[in-house]
Amino acid sequence: MSLNAYLILSTLIFCIGLLGVIRRKNLLMLFFSTEIMLNSVNIGLAAVSKFHGDLTGQMFAFFIVAIAASEVAIGLGLLILWYKKTGTINLDSMQRLKG
């Protein structure tokens, strides 16, 4: 496969993730959509890295995976706390916050 095929795949997956971020009202689906976007960036970085014969893109992809794992851990912890407090994980319930 050529580099263009990988970059087109990465772009399509990123657009699907972006559409999910824009359209979702559920926090869990919002986290899934951001993970899809991060994974599409990883595909692009790994493909360009392989094409140029350099490991820099693959190292950046590795760091993105590590950051995504920490984001999921912290995000799910906050999501569980929010669900215990409100009983829902809809984004609409956050607009009614009292402070």
C-alpha positions as CSV (number, residue, x, y, z in Angstrom):
1,M,0.0,0.0,0.0
2,S,1.2,3.5,-0.7
3,L,1.5,6.4,1.7
4,N,-1.6,8.1,0.2
5,A,-3.8,5.1,1.1
6,Y,-2.7,5.3,4.7
7,L,-3.2,9.1,4.9
8,I,-6.6,8.8,3.3
9,L,-7.6,6.1,5.8
10,S,-6.2,8.3,8.6
11,T,-8.2,11.3,7.4
12,L,-11.4,9.3,7.1
13,I,-11.1,7.9,10.6
14,F,-10.3,11.4,11.9
15,C,-13.4,12.8,10.3
16,I,-15.5,10.0,11.8
17,G,-14.1,10.9,15.2
18,L,-14.6,14.6,14.7
19,L,-18.2,14.0,13.7
20,G,-18.6,11.9,16.9
21,V,-17.2,14.7,19.0
22,I,-19.6,17.3,17.4
23,R,-22.7,15.2,17.5
24,R,-22.6,13.3,20.8
25,K,-24.5,14.2,23.9
26,N,-23.1,11.4,26.0
27,L,-19.8,11.8,27.8
28,L,-18.7,8.2,27.3
29,M,-19.2,8.5,23.5
30,L,-17.3,11.7,23.6
31,F,-14.3,9.9,25.1
32,F,-14.6,7.2,22.5
33,S,-14.7,9.8,19.7
34,T,-11.5,11.5,21.0
35,E,-9.8,8.1,21.1
36,I,-10.8,7.5,17.5
37,M,-9.3,10.8,16.6
38,L,-6.0,10.1,18.5
39,N,-5.7,6.7,16.8
40,S,-6.2,8.2,13.4
41,V,-3.3,10.6,14.1
42,N,-1.2,7.6,15.2
43,I,-1.9,5.8,11.9
44,G,-0.8,8.9,10.0
45,L,2.4,9.4,12.0
46,A,3.4,5.7,11.7
47,A,2.7,5.8,7.9
48,V,4.8,8.9,7.3
49,S,7.5,7.6,9.6
50,K,7.7,4.3,7.7
51,F,7.7,6.1,4.4
52,H,10.6,8.3,5.3
53,G,12.5,5.5,7.1
54,D,12.7,7.5,10.3
55,L,11.5,6.4,13.8
56,T,10.4,9.9,14.9
57,G,6.8,9.5,13.9
58,Q,6.5,6.1,15.6
59,M,8.0,7.6,18.8
60,F,5.4,10.4,18.7
61,A,2.7,7.8,18.1
62,F,3.9,5.9,21.2
63,F,3.7,9.0,23.3
64,I,0.2,9.7,22.0
65,V,-0.9,6.2,23.1
66,A,0.5,6.9,26.6
67,I,-1.2,10.2,26.8
68,A,-4.5,8.7,25.6
69,A,-4.3,6.0,28.2
70,S,-3.9,8.6,31.0
71,E,-6.7,10.6,29.5
72,V,-9.0,7.6,29.6
73,A,-8.1,6.8,33.2
74,I,-8.7,10.3,34.5
75,G,-11.7,10.8,32.3
76,L,-13.4,7.6,33.4
77,G,-12.7,8.5,37.0
78,L,-14.4,11.9,36.6
79,L,-17.2,10.3,34.7
80,I,-17.9,7.8,37.5
81,L,-17.9,10.7,40.0
82,W,-20.3,12.7,37.8
83,Y,-22.6,9.7,37.4
84,K,-22.7,9.1,41.1
85,K,-23.6,12.8,41.7
86,T,-26.2,13.3,39.0
87,G,-27.3,9.9,37.9
88,T,-26.7,10.7,34.2
89,I,-23.8,11.2,31.8
90,N,-25.6,13.4,29.4
91,L,-23.9,16.7,28.5
92,D,-27.1,18.5,28.8
93,S,-27.1,17.9,32.5
94,M,-23.8,19.9,32.8
95,Q,-25.4,23.0,31.4
96,R,-27.6,23.2,34.5
97,L,-24.7,23.4,36.9
98,K,-25.2,25.7,39.9
99,G,-22.2,27.4,41.2
